[in-house]
């Protein structure tokens, strides 16, 4: 039995516990395979120079745990355990493909996270928090952050928001899922849209209806014909087409909501990043009684913080807060206090200004590289956000695979659409990536 490393530390005492631990490790690691017969208790006690009672106690412990089995006339053997397939991995946690150039949309430049400033905000938060602040937080969010968010959204996004209308969430996805479940009505979606949201929305169980998007945004006449009772929109910068909801469509949407009692769910996607002019104010400012405004720090700072918010009509905000109290007891308090400090100090605004310059330069570099290497690609949408929407004069089927073979990850959309994210690569690497992407496009059928 020496090859099983059943060495015991006699000075530490509790020899039966030690022996059980050594045998348990040997079984779980496979060094003692199923059906292996173990030595009789007397024989093993002689080999280890311990009392027989030590071995008996260890065997009994592991038998009780189901790792050993003892039968009269057959001695003690390693139990035959059901084969394990390993822990199940949810779809959203599957290993992501990697490549030299990642042009997929949806993630900001993670290397630009303001570590020093965020660490300072965390320290200030910890220094300023009362003992009571470390208890379970208000499920709607800590008051200091809700107050800062209400002021910020009113100042920057022209939202009509008071602190009691703000609910802090674990990102837009969390807030959206909560509201859709609570509303429980048929939901209209932009078509095309981000397919990453589909599994989340399908899990709510509500009927989902697709409504087309054109150069002015969602077709409100088609929305009215759909019979939907709620609608999810990205008015500031639609994903993936990049269009801004026109003023005419905004007025039509508000009229639809007021006439039908419908609910407008406004994902304020990419509103922080507009490069040709100041961003258009949020839709919620036009119809605060019929709109839920959803936002987060995922693009401005990092998605890993899992900090977001929603601004809802007062009665619905109360329902969402109660839902949080019944499901997850609210968001982490320290991080909420840190974000409140970061907003109050102007650090959030400074980070946004810095990243707007960075992303605008990268977008310009991407446009220039496309003009050189892929001039047939039509660029659609406004100068904003972290992605470009391209339309190619040929179907894009097989393009993602062809680009991946050349070390470039891309996201295709529909028959001829291509969504190119540019946040994570500098100007030189974007030019290199587009040159390789162009090679992949040239290999498509019909090229």
Secondary structure, DSSP 8 states (H G I E B T S, - for coil): -GGGT----GGG--HHHHHHHHHHHHHHHTSS-TT-B---HHHHHHHHTS-HHHHHHHHHHHHHTTSEEEETTTEEEE------------GGGS-----SEE--SS---GGG--HHHHHHHHHHHHHH--GGGGSS--TT--HHHHHHHHHHHHHHS-----GGGEEEESSHHHHHHHHHHHH-S-EEEEES--GGGHHHHHTT---EEEEEEETTEE-HHHHHHHT-SEEEE--SS-TTT-----HHHHHHHHHHHHHHT-EEEEE-TTTT-BSSS-----GGGT-TTTEEEEEESIIIIIGGG--EEEE--HHHHHHHHHHHHHHT--S-HHHHHHHHHHHHTTHHHHHHHHHHHHHHHHHHHHHHHHHHH-TTSEEES-SBTTEEEEE-SS--TTHHHHHHHTTEE-EEETTTEEEEE-TTS-HHHHHHHHHHHHHHHHTSTT-
